[in-house]
Amino acid sequence: MLTARSLIRQRRTVLFLFRSITVAVLILYRSITDAVLFLYRSITVAVLIAGDATWGRYYNGALMSRSKRSAVQRYHDRVAGCYDDSYDDAYWQWHNALTWDYLKPHLPRDLSATLLDLGCGTGTWACKLLKSGYTVGCVDISAKMLDQTRRKIEQMGGSARATFIQADLCDLSALPAGGAAFAIA
């Protein structure tokens, strides 16, 4: 039987593992911005594994304000049209190839499984998952990022197997019931 104490211990273990991995991986990243983004994603994944989808709303012990979340949304809405240009160089091609090679063995074998791309941005990973045969739920706080993702997926002919959900990763209660077989963030 799970007690509150064992749940806390489990969460601490998961967070410790992700922090340890984060320290090792930070060496591979070329800038502070990349390192911060990686750390944020690691914590998001750790929270999802620990099983508390609303815990992410807390940042440094305080509830993240709606104004901070809306500022994130406004920023990503503003940069959605030129977002892919920021990642169009040899480093990011290498990064994405390396990430895909490490991700593939962990994907479900059942191609009918629904996968989530949390914080999908303009859909780089959603497109790769769709090309691999999966059904994908694209989740992002920014409606304009989701529009960019929708355009990419329509151009590749995968819109029948994609859903688009505008939601904040700090509160995943907007996701449909039933969950997914796998989520990337």
FENFEN-V982720 format. One record per residue. N is the residue number from 1. RES is the residue in one letter. BURIAL is # if it has 24 or more other ideal C-beta (glycine too) atoms within 12 Angstrom, else .. Layout:
n=(N & N)
res=(RES & RES)
burial=(BURIAL & BURIAL)
//
This chain:
n=(1 & 2 & 3 & 4 & 5 & 6 & 7 & 8 & 9 & 10 & 11 & 12 & 13 & 14 & 15 & 16 & 17 & 18 & 19 & 20 & 21 & 22 & 23 & 24 & 25 & 26 & 27 & 28 & 29 & 30 & 31 & 32 & 33 & 34 & 35 & 36 & 37 & 38 & 39 & 40 & 41 & 42 & 43 & 44 & 45 & 46 & 47 & 48 & 49 & 50 & 51 & 52 & 53 & 54 & 55 & 56 & 57 & 58 & 59 & 60 & 61 & 62 & 63 & 64 & 65 & 66 & 67 & 68 & 69 & 70 & 71 & 72 & 73 & 74 & 75 & 76 & 77 & 78 & 79 & 80 & 81 & 82 & 83 & 84 & 85 & 86 & 87 & 88 & 89 & 90 & 91 & 92 & 93 & 94 & 95 & 96 & 97 & 98 & 99 & 100 & 101 & 102 & 103 & 104 & 105 & 106 & 107 & 108 & 109 & 110 & 111 & 112 & 113 & 114 & 115 & 116 & 117 & 118 & 119 & 120 & 121 & 122 & 123 & 124 & 125 & 126 & 127 & 128 & 129 & 130 & 131 & 132 & 133 & 134 & 135 & 136 & 137 & 138 & 139 & 140 & 141 & 142 & 143 & 144 & 145 & 146 & 147 & 148 & 149 & 150 & 151 & 152 & 153 & 154 & 155 & 156 & 157 & 158 & 159 & 160 & 161 & 162 & 163 & 164 & 165 & 166 & 167 & 168 & 169 & 170 & 171 & 172 & 173 & 174 & 175 & 176 & 177 & 178 & 179 & 180 & 181 & 182 & 183 & 184 & 185)
res=(M & L & T & A & R & S & L & I & R & Q & R & R & T & V & L & F & L & F & R & S & I & T & V & A & V & L & I & L & Y & R & S & I & T & D & A & V & L & F & L & Y & R & S & I & T & V & A & V & L & I & A & G & D & A & T & W & G & R & Y & Y & N & G & A & L & M & S & R & S & K & R & S & A & V & Q & R & Y & H & D & R & V & A & G & C & Y & D & D & S & Y & D & D & A & Y & W & Q & W & H & N & A & L & T & W & D & Y & L & K & P & H & L & P & R & D & L & S & A & T & L & L & D & L & G & C & G & T & G & T & W & A & C & K & L & L & K & S & G & Y & T & V & G & C & V & D & I & S & A & K & M & L & D & Q & T & R & R & K & I & E & Q & M & G & G & S & A & R & A & T & F & I & Q & A & D & L & C & D & L & S & A & L & P & A & G & G & A & A & F & A & I & A)
burial=(. & . & . & . & . & . & . & . & . & . & # & . & . & # & # & . & . & # & . & . & . & # & . & . & . & . & . & . & # & . & . & . & . & . & . & . & # & # & # & # & # & # & # & # & # & # & # & # & . & # & . & . & # & . & # & # & # & . & . & . & . & . & . & . & . & . & . & . & . & . & . & # & # & . & . & # & . & . & . & # & . & . & # & . & . & . & . & . & . & . & . & . & . & . & # & . & . & . & . & . & . & . & # & . & . & . & # & . & . & . & . & . & . & # & # & # & # & # & # & # & # & # & # & # & # & # & # & # & # & # & . & # & . & # & # & # & # & # & # & # & # & # & . & # & # & # & # & # & # & # & # & # & # & . & . & . & . & # & . & . & # & # & # & # & # & # & # & # & # & # & # & # & . & . & # & . & . & . & . & # & . & # & # & # & #)
//
